[in-house]
Amino acid sequence: MSELDGAVVADLRTGTVGAVDIVDVDSAGDVILVCSAGSGGEKRLRVSSAALGLGSPVFKAMLSVRFREGHELALNFRIDVPLPDDDGEATNILCNVLHHRNKAVLDNWPQTDMMVKVAILSDKYDCIEAMMPTAKCWLPPPTKTGNLTSRRNLMTAAYYFHANKAFATYGRWLIYDFIPDREQCAVWHPAKNDDDHPLRQVFALLESERQGILSKATDFIEEQVGDRLRGSYSPQPCTKDCTFKLQFSARFINRLQEAKLWPRHHITGSSVTKTIERMQTMDDDGIAGACSPCAGLGSSACAWEEAKGECKAHAMFEVEALAIWSQAEIPCVLCFREGKVKMSGCDHGKAR
C-alpha cells in the first residue's frame, strides 16, 4: 500500500477527509454521499449502499453495476457519490431514516422548512414508502391557531410525501382557520410570496376559496340588514311611514356589531371558523319587544305584532353557518400531482 493510500484509509477510519468531517450514518458504510447544497456547506455522509437500496429504488439502481457509480463501487469497494443539488442536513435526516436510526431522527426534530427539504428528497429518490412512518409523525393534525408559514410548509411537505389526508387537513386549515394580519394578509399574496414555490397555484386557489366563503357570509349579513330595513319580515308594510322597522333595524345592527359580524371588516379580518361561530350565536331575540310600535298597531299586518317575542334570526344564521362550514372543497394531493389545479370534481374517490 502506498503512503497516499495509507493516508486515505487512515482518514476513512478517523472520519475525516481533509478539512471536511465525515458524518457516520453507518460507520461500516461503503458509500460517501457528498452533498454541496444548503447553508451548512459541504457535508459528507458515510452510508450503506445496501440500506439505501432497500429504501430507495433510485439509489438501488444508481449503485448497481449498470451505472458508473455502481461499477466503481464493485471495483473499489468504496465510492464517493457527489450530490451537488441536495441539502446536506436534509440528506442526513433521510439517510438516518433509511438506516433505521430512529433515535437520531426523534432526538433532532426538524423545523418545518427542513421537513420540506426532506420531503422533496423523498420524492426525488422514490423512498416515500420508507419515509411514511416518519412523515406521519411530522404531520400532526393542526390546531386552530398557528403560524401561516409553518402551515404552508407542512402542506408542502405533505404534497411531496404523497400524504393525501394531511394535505387535505392543512388545506382546510388554510381556508378555515387562517387569520390575516398586517404581515400576512392572505394565504398567498403574489406580490409578497415566492413565485417559484411549487404550490403557489394551490395556495392561490385556497386563498380564493377562503375569500369566496367570507364574501358569502358578508353578503348574507348585508341581505339580513336590508330585509329588516325594508320590513321584509312582515307580510306587508304596517304603514307608509312605519317607524318600527327603523328601530328594529338599528337594534339589529347593534346586535350584529356586538357579535362582531358588522361592519364588514370584522369578517374579512377574521377566520372563517370564527365567523361561523359568531353566526351560530347571533339572534334577534327580544329586539322587537324593546321597540316602540308604530301608529299602525292593531293592524293584522303590523310588523311589530309579527316580530315581537320571536327569535327569527337565529335559525336563519344557524342554517347559513352550517352551509358555509360544509361548502369548501377539500384539496386532493393526487389531483394536484396530476396537474389538476382545481378544488372540485376529484376522481380519486376513497383516496381523497
C-alpha positions as CSV (number, residue, x, y, z in Angstrom):
1,M,0.0,0.0,0.0
2,S,1.3,3.4,-0.9
3,E,1.8,6.2,1.6
4,L,-1.1,8.1,-0.1
5,D,-3.4,5.1,0.0
6,G,-2.5,4.6,3.7
7,A,-3.4,8.2,4.5
8,V,-6.8,7.8,2.8
9,V,-7.5,4.7,4.7
10,A,-6.5,6.4,7.9
11,D,-8.8,9.3,7.1
12,L,-11.7,7.0,6.5
13,R,-11.1,5.3,9.9
14,T,-11.0,8.6,11.7
15,G,-14.0,10.0,9.9
16,T,-12.2,12.9,8.1
17,V,-11.2,13.6,4.6
18,G,-9.0,16.7,4.5
19,A,-10.8,19.5,6.3
20,V,-14.3,18.1,5.9
21,D,-15.7,15.9,8.6
22,I,-17.5,12.7,7.6
23,V,-20.8,12.0,9.3
24,D,-21.1,8.4,10.1
25,V,-24.7,7.3,9.4
26,D,-23.2,3.8,9.1
27,S,-19.5,3.6,10.3
28,A,-19.0,0.5,8.2
29,G,-20.6,2.0,5.1
30,D,-19.2,1.7,1.7
31,V,-20.6,4.9,0.1
32,I,-19.9,8.5,1.0
33,L,-22.5,10.9,-0.2
34,V,-21.1,14.4,-0.9
35,C,-23.8,17.0,-0.5
36,S,-23.0,20.5,-1.6
37,A,-26.3,22.4,-1.3
38,G,-27.6,24.0,1.9
39,S,-26.4,26.8,4.2
40,G,-24.0,24.5,6.1
41,G,-21.6,24.0,3.2
42,E,-20.4,20.6,2.0
43,K,-21.5,17.6,4.1
44,R,-20.0,14.1,3.6
45,L,-22.2,11.2,4.8
46,R,-20.9,7.6,5.2
47,V,-23.8,5.3,4.4
48,S,-24.5,1.7,3.5
49,S,-25.4,1.0,-0.2
50,A,-27.5,-1.9,1.0
51,A,-29.6,0.3,3.3
52,L,-30.0,2.9,0.6
53,G,-31.0,0.3,-1.9
54,L,-33.7,-1.2,0.4
55,G,-35.4,2.1,0.9
56,S,-34.9,3.8,-2.5
57,P,-35.3,2.2,-5.9
58,V,-33.4,5.2,-7.3
59,F,-30.4,4.6,-5.1
60,K,-30.6,0.9,-5.8
61,A,-30.4,1.5,-9.5
62,M,-27.7,4.1,-9.2
63,L,-25.5,1.8,-7.1
64,S,-26.0,-1.2,-9.3
65,V,-23.3,-2.3,-11.8
66,R,-25.4,-0.9,-14.7
67,F,-24.4,2.6,-13.6
68,R,-21.0,4.2,-13.3
69,E,-21.3,4.7,-9.5
70,G,-22.2,1.0,-9.0
71,H,-19.5,-0.2,-11.3
72,E,-16.9,1.8,-9.4
73,L,-18.2,0.6,-6.1
74,A,-17.9,-3.0,-7.3
75,L,-14.3,-2.4,-8.3
76,N,-13.1,-0.3,-5.3
77,F,-15.5,-1.4,-2.5
78,R,-15.9,2.3,-1.6
79,I,-17.1,5.3,-3.6
80,D,-17.8,9.0,-3.2
81,V,-21.1,9.9,-4.8
82,P,-21.5,13.7,-5.4
83,L,-25.0,15.1,-4.9
84,P,-24.4,18.8,-5.7
85,D,-28.1,19.7,-5.6
86,D,-29.0,18.0,-2.3
87,D,-29.1,19.8,1.0
88,G,-26.6,18.1,3.4
89,E,-28.7,18.2,6.5
90,A,-31.9,17.0,4.7
91,T,-29.9,14.1,3.2
92,N,-28.5,13.2,6.6
93,I,-32.1,13.0,8.0
94,L,-33.2,11.0,5.0
95,C,-30.3,8.6,5.4
96,N,-30.9,8.2,9.2
97,V,-34.5,7.1,8.4
98,L,-33.3,4.6,5.7
99,H,-30.7,3.2,8.1
100,H,-33.3,2.8,10.9
101,R,-31.5,5.3,13.1
102,N,-34.8,6.3,14.8
103,K,-33.2,7.8,17.9
104,A,-31.2,10.2,15.8
105,V,-34.3,11.2,13.9
106,L,-36.6,11.6,17.0
107,D,-33.9,13.4,19.1
108,N,-33.4,16.1,16.4
109,W,-36.9,17.1,15.3
110,P,-36.6,19.3,12.2
111,Q,-38.2,22.7,11.6
112,T,-41.0,22.7,9.1
113,D,-38.8,24.2,6.3
114,M,-36.3,21.3,6.8
115,M,-39.2,18.9,6.6
116,V,-40.0,20.3,3.2
117,K,-36.4,19.7,2.0
118,V,-36.5,16.1,3.3
119,A,-39.9,15.5,1.6
120,I,-38.5,16.8,-1.7
121,L,-35.6,14.3,-1.4
122,S,-38.0,11.5,-0.5
123,D,-39.9,12.2,-3.7
124,K,-36.8,12.6,-5.8
125,Y,-35.3,9.3,-4.6
126,D,-38.6,7.4,-4.6
127,C,-38.4,6.4,-0.9
128,I,-41.9,7.7,0.1
129,E,-42.9,4.3,1.5
130,A,-39.8,4.1,3.7
131,M,-40.3,7.6,4.9
132,M,-44.1,7.4,5.5
133,P,-43.9,6.4,9.3
134,T,-41.7,9.4,9.9
135,A,-43.8,11.6,7.8
136,K,-46.9,10.7,9.8
137,C,-45.1,11.7,13.0
138,W,-44.1,15.1,11.4
139,L,-47.5,15.9,10.1
140,P,-49.9,16.0,13.1
141,P,-53.4,17.5,12.9
142,P,-53.1,21.3,13.1
143,T,-54.6,23.3,15.9
144,K,-57.0,26.2,15.1
145,T,-54.2,28.7,15.9
146,G,-50.9,28.5,14.2
147,N,-48.2,30.2,12.1
148,L,-49.1,30.6,8.4
149,T,-45.6,29.9,7.2
150,S,-45.3,26.6,9.1
151,R,-48.7,25.5,7.9
152,R,-47.8,26.2,4.3
153,N,-44.5,24.3,4.9
154,L,-46.4,21.3,6.4
155,M,-48.8,21.3,3.4
156,T,-45.9,21.4,1.0
157,A,-44.2,18.5,2.9
158,A,-47.5,16.5,2.7
159,Y,-47.5,17.2,-1.0
160,Y,-44.1,15.6,-1.6
161,F,-44.7,12.8,0.9
162,H,-47.9,12.0,-1.1
163,A,-49.8,12.2,2.2
164,N,-53.3,13.0,1.0
165,K,-55.0,13.1,4.3
166,A,-52.5,15.5,5.8
167,F,-52.5,17.6,2.6
168,A,-56.3,18.0,2.8
169,T,-56.2,18.7,6.5
170,Y,-53.7,21.5,6.2
171,G,-55.5,22.9,3.1
172,R,-58.7,23.0,5.2
173,W,-56.8,24.9,7.9
174,L,-55.6,27.5,5.4
175,I,-59.2,28.0,4.2
176,Y,-61.0,28.0,7.6
177,D,-58.5,28.9,10.4
178,F,-56.0,31.3,8.9
179,I,-56.4,34.8,10.4
180,P,-54.9,37.6,8.3
181,D,-52.7,40.3,9.9
182,R,-50.5,43.2,8.7
183,E,-47.6,40.9,7.9
184,Q,-49.6,38.1,6.3
185,C,-52.8,39.4,4.8
186,A,-53.6,36.3,2.7
187,V,-52.8,32.6,2.4
188,W,-50.9,33.5,-0.7
189,H,-50.1,37.0,-1.9
190,P,-48.5,37.2,-5.4
191,A,-46.6,40.5,-4.6
192,K,-45.2,39.2,-1.3
193,N,-44.6,35.5,-1.8
194,D,-42.2,33.4,-3.9
195,D,-43.3,33.0,-7.5
196,D,-41.2,29.8,-7.8
197,H,-42.9,28.0,-4.9
198,P,-44.1,24.6,-6.2
199,L,-47.5,25.0,-4.6
200,R,-48.1,28.7,-5.5
201,Q,-51.1,27.8,-7.6
202,V,-52.5,25.6,-4.9
203,F,-52.1,28.3,-2.2
204,A,-53.6,31.0,-4.5
205,L,-56.6,28.7,-5.1
206,L,-57.0,28.2,-1.3
207,E,-57.0,32.0,-0.8
208,S,-59.6,32.4,-3.5
209,E,-61.7,29.8,-1.8
210,R,-61.3,31.5,1.6
211,Q,-62.2,34.9,0.2
212,G,-65.2,33.4,-1.5
213,I,-66.6,31.9,1.7
214,L,-66.1,35.2,3.6
215,S,-67.8,37.1,0.8
216,K,-70.8,34.8,1.0
217,A,-71.0,35.4,4.8
218,T,-70.9,39.2,4.4
219,D,-73.4,39.1,1.5
220,F,-75.8,37.1,3.7
221,I,-75.5,39.5,6.6
222,E,-76.0,42.6,4.4
223,E,-79.1,40.9,3.0
224,Q,-80.4,40.3,6.5
225,V,-79.9,44.0,7.3
226,G,-81.6,45.0,4.1
227,D,-84.6,42.8,4.8
228,R,-85.1,44.5,8.2
229,L,-84.8,47.9,6.8
230,R,-87.4,47.0,4.2
231,G,-89.6,45.3,6.8
232,S,-89.4,42.1,4.8
233,Y,-90.2,40.0,8.0
234,S,-93.8,41.3,7.7
235,P,-96.3,40.2,5.0
236,Q,-96.8,43.9,4.1
237,P,-95.8,47.3,5.4
238,C,-97.5,48.4,8.6
239,T,-97.9,52.0,7.3
240,K,-96.2,54.1,4.7
241,D,-94.3,55.9,7.4
242,C,-93.6,52.9,9.7
243,T,-91.2,53.7,12.5
244,F,-90.9,50.2,13.9
245,K,-88.8,48.8,11.1
246,L,-86.2,51.6,11.6
247,Q,-86.0,51.0,15.3
248,F,-85.8,47.3,14.8
249,S,-83.1,47.6,12.1
250,A,-81.0,49.9,14.3
251,R,-81.1,47.4,17.2
252,F,-80.5,44.5,14.9
253,I,-77.3,46.2,13.5
254,N,-76.2,46.9,17.1
255,R,-76.6,43.2,17.8
256,L,-74.5,42.4,14.8
257,Q,-71.8,44.8,16.0
258,E,-71.8,43.1,19.4
259,A,-71.3,39.8,17.7
260,K,-68.5,41.3,15.6
261,L,-70.4,40.5,12.4
262,W,-70.8,44.1,11.3
263,P,-69.3,46.1,9.7
264,R,-67.6,44.0,7.0
265,H,-64.0,44.4,8.3
266,H,-64.9,42.2,11.4
267,I,-65.4,39.3,9.0
268,T,-62.7,40.0,6.4
269,G,-60.2,40.4,9.3
270,S,-61.1,37.1,11.0
271,S,-61.0,33.4,10.2
272,V,-63.9,31.6,8.5
273,T,-64.2,29.4,11.6
274,K,-64.5,32.4,14.0
275,T,-67.1,33.9,11.6
276,I,-69.1,30.7,11.7
277,E,-69.0,30.5,15.5
278,R,-70.2,34.1,15.7
279,M,-73.1,33.5,13.2
280,Q,-74.2,30.5,15.3
281,T,-74.7,32.7,18.4
282,M,-76.5,35.5,16.5
283,D,-80.2,36.1,17.2
284,D,-82.7,38.9,17.3
285,D,-84.5,37.6,20.5
286,G,-86.1,40.5,22.4
287,I,-85.3,43.2,19.9
288,A,-89.0,43.6,18.8
289,G,-90.2,43.9,22.3
290,A,-87.7,46.7,23.0
291,C,-89.0,48.8,20.1
292,S,-92.0,51.1,20.2
293,P,-94.9,50.1,17.9
294,C,-95.8,52.4,15.0
295,A,-99.1,54.1,14.5
296,G,-100.4,51.0,12.7
297,L,-100.6,48.9,15.8
298,G,-103.6,46.8,15.7
299,S,-103.4,46.1,12.0
300,S,-103.3,42.4,11.2
301,A,-100.2,43.0,9.2
302,C,-98.4,45.1,11.8
303,A,-94.6,44.3,11.7
304,W,-94.4,44.7,15.5
305,E,-97.0,42.1,16.0
306,E,-95.3,39.8,13.5
307,A,-91.8,40.2,15.1
308,K,-92.3,40.7,18.8
309,G,-91.2,37.9,21.1
310,E,-89.9,35.8,18.3
311,C,-86.3,34.9,17.5
312,K,-86.3,34.6,13.7
313,A,-82.7,35.4,13.0
314,H,-81.1,32.5,15.0
315,A,-82.4,29.7,12.8
316,M,-81.5,31.6,9.6
317,F,-78.0,32.3,10.8
318,E,-77.6,28.8,12.0
319,V,-78.6,27.3,8.6
320,E,-76.3,29.7,6.8
321,A,-73.4,29.0,9.1
322,L,-73.7,25.2,8.6
323,A,-73.9,25.7,4.8
324,I,-70.7,27.8,4.9
325,W,-69.0,25.2,7.0
326,S,-69.7,22.4,4.6
327,Q,-69.3,24.3,1.3
328,A,-65.5,24.4,0.9
329,E,-63.9,21.7,-1.3
330,I,-61.2,19.7,0.3
331,P,-57.9,19.8,-1.8
332,C,-56.7,16.4,-3.1
333,V,-52.9,15.9,-3.3
334,L,-53.4,13.3,-6.1
335,C,-55.3,15.8,-8.3
336,F,-52.6,18.5,-7.8
337,R,-49.8,16.0,-8.5
338,E,-51.5,15.2,-11.8
339,G,-51.5,18.9,-12.6
340,K,-55.2,19.4,-12.0
341,V,-55.3,22.7,-10.2
342,K,-58.9,22.7,-9.1
343,M,-61.0,22.3,-5.9
344,S,-63.8,20.2,-7.2
345,G,-64.5,17.2,-9.4
346,C,-62.0,14.9,-7.8
347,D,-61.9,11.5,-9.5
348,H,-59.9,9.7,-6.8
349,G,-62.8,8.5,-4.6
350,K,-61.7,7.0,-1.4
351,A,-58.1,8.2,-2.0
352,R,-59.5,11.7,-1.2
